[in-house]
């Protein structure tokens, strides 16, 4: 059994998946296995993956889902199947830097030494934003997005996820929580769900280093959004913002329901208040957002939040 399992999910990724696999195989740290879960691709992705499995027997293992699960469930189910000590998540269209595994693992082990190994821990990193041809658009995802990666307490994460899924490593203790409970139906994205687990039950570590080339192209499920584009989108889409806020609250409600037997009373209270924001009056909502610090990054985002909440 390898010390690190890398879980990649794919769907119609024939254009970039080979380059991603090759970048992982070129890592300086080699005690890993790569598990690839295809979600019913209609292009040549599956045949490419089968070829890679034959070329790298014992290193790469590929699986194809019987039905399309969507990216969130594909990742969460794959995590449940892993038996490794550490699990890394991987998209199909990025390029990993050679030291990504070793540096992320070092950060994880430092976290486990500082706290304790049986504590659920998630580690995430920065990323270099590139276009489809790998031309650098910005050296830092977080600086380009004007997001604060250090605001990873539970209250902030209920409102705004900070973890870039394709940079995340989790330990066995966090995987156990996912595996031993029913998988969510209302989780918006797998990385946001993992962030809530780590914040509620353990710790989150941020490695201030870009460990991959985060490719932006027209087929990304979720990608980097430049801050000015973010502002323009928010100004012109009040309805979508309100829908997204309701989706965050629904996710929180399900999180509380699934894990209520292991959550602390304080966290149950904090999560429940957030999940039920839409049920209280206008003034109470604003008070609760400020009092419990259900906030986003920066003044501009939070002014916008107070308008729609």
Secondary structure, DSSP 8 states (H G I E B T S, - for coil): --SEEEEEEESS-TTTHHHHHHHHHT-S---EEEEEEE---SSSHHHHHHHHHHHTTTTEEEEE-SS---HHHHHHHHHHH--SSEEEEE-SS-EE-TTHHHHHHHHHHHHHHHS-TTS-EEEEEEEEEE-TT--EEES-HHHHHT--TT--SHHHHHH-----GGG-EEEHHHHHHHHTS---SS-S-HHHHHHHHHHHHSEEEEEEEEEEEEE--TT-SS----HHHHHHHHHT-HHHHHHHHHHHHHHHHHHHHHHTTTS-HHHHHHHHHHHTGGGS-HHHHHHHHHHTT---SSHHHHHHHHHH-
